[in-house]
Amino acid sequence: MAVVMTFVWPEITPDLYDAVRTRVRWEEDSPDGCVLHVAWFADDGFNVLDIWESEEKFAQFIATRIEPVLKGELGVKSDPQPTFHPLYRRFVAPGISGAA
């Protein structure tokens, strides 16, 4: 079942996010099971809203592609606390595609 995943991660800065994005290349090599990724920065830190085919697909992506870079190469110490909710419905506006 598809899930909506959200988290806030105060330790992640725009520079760290861009460094991970560049190294992991998830926009060029999409993670298995990822349907949508949205990220923004607010007063509480780095925020993410993703849609995944399953929690397991998310966990696999984090373990195999994100953690080796974020924790191994870049030395990030903290972890977010993701929450998952069953996806009830999604709508994609006509003509919308690609990364931005």
C-alpha distance (Angstrom), angle and dihedral (degrees) to the residues before:
residue distance angle dihedral
M1 . . .
A2 3.80 . .
V3 3.79 116.2 .
V4 3.78 138.2 -160.5
M5 3.80 111.2 -133.3
T6 3.80 124.4 -165.5
F7 3.78 135.7 175.6
V8 3.79 143.8 159.9
W9 3.81 118.1 -141.0
P10 3.82 114.4 -175.6
E11 3.84 95.1 -172.9
I12 3.81 94.5 62.3
T13 3.80 114.6 91.7
P14 3.80 127.5 -169.8
D15 3.83 88.7 -102.9
L16 3.82 92.3 52.9
Y17 3.80 92.3 46.2
D18 3.80 91.5 50.8
A19 3.81 91.8 46.6
V20 3.81 91.3 53.1
R21 3.81 92.5 43.7
T22 3.81 90.5 51.9
R23 3.81 94.2 48.2
V24 3.82 98.7 40.4
R25 3.83 93.8 40.7
W26 3.82 94.6 -156.4
E27 3.81 91.3 160.6
E28 3.81 91.0 57.0
D29 3.83 96.2 35.2
S30 3.80 105.3 32.5
P31 3.79 116.1 -146.5
D32 3.78 115.7 -110.4
G33 3.79 107.5 -99.9
C34 3.80 99.1 14.1
V35 3.80 112.7 130.5
L36 3.81 101.7 169.9
H37 3.81 138.3 0.7
V38 3.79 124.5 -167.4
A39 3.81 122.7 175.2
W40 3.80 134.0 179.6
F41 3.79 141.9 160.4
A42 3.80 122.3 -123.7
D43 3.80 138.2 159.6
D44 3.83 90.2 -75.2
G45 3.83 92.8 52.8
F46 3.78 135.1 -109.5
N47 3.82 114.0 1.0
V48 3.79 128.6 -165.6
L49 3.79 134.2 -172.0
D50 3.80 115.6 -176.3
I51 3.77 136.1 170.1
W52 3.81 114.2 -145.3
E53 3.78 132.7 179.6
S54 3.83 86.8 -124.3
E55 3.79 143.0 -14.0
E56 3.80 87.9 -108.4
K57 3.82 92.6 59.3
F58 3.81 89.4 51.2
A59 3.82 91.8 49.2
Q60 3.80 91.5 48.8
F61 3.81 92.0 51.9
I62 3.80 92.2 48.8
A63 3.81 93.7 47.5
T64 3.79 97.9 44.5
R65 3.79 104.7 33.3
I66 3.80 113.4 13.8
E67 3.82 104.7 39.5
P68 3.82 96.5 50.7
V69 3.80 89.0 57.3
L70 3.79 102.4 33.0
K71 3.79 97.7 40.5
G72 3.80 100.4 23.2
E73 3.80 105.0 39.5
L74 3.80 102.2 21.6
G75 3.81 100.6 34.7
V76 3.80 100.3 -131.2
K77 3.81 108.1 171.2
S78 3.81 105.3 -171.3
D79 3.79 130.6 71.8
P80 3.78 130.3 -146.0
Q81 3.78 120.9 -123.6
P82 3.80 103.5 -128.1
T83 3.77 120.3 -158.7
F84 3.79 122.7 -154.3
H85 3.76 129.7 -154.6
P86 3.81 129.2 177.5
L87 3.79 110.6 -100.7
Y88 3.76 108.9 -116.2
R89 3.80 100.5 -179.9
R90 3.78 140.3 -16.3
F91 3.76 132.1 -163.0
V92 3.79 125.8 -164.8
A93 3.78 114.3 -165.4
P94 3.82 114.2 -121.6
G95 3.79 112.9 -93.6
I96 3.81 95.2 21.1
S97 3.79 116.1 127.1
G98 3.78 142.4 132.3
A99 3.76 134.7 33.7
A100 3.77 127.1 -59.4
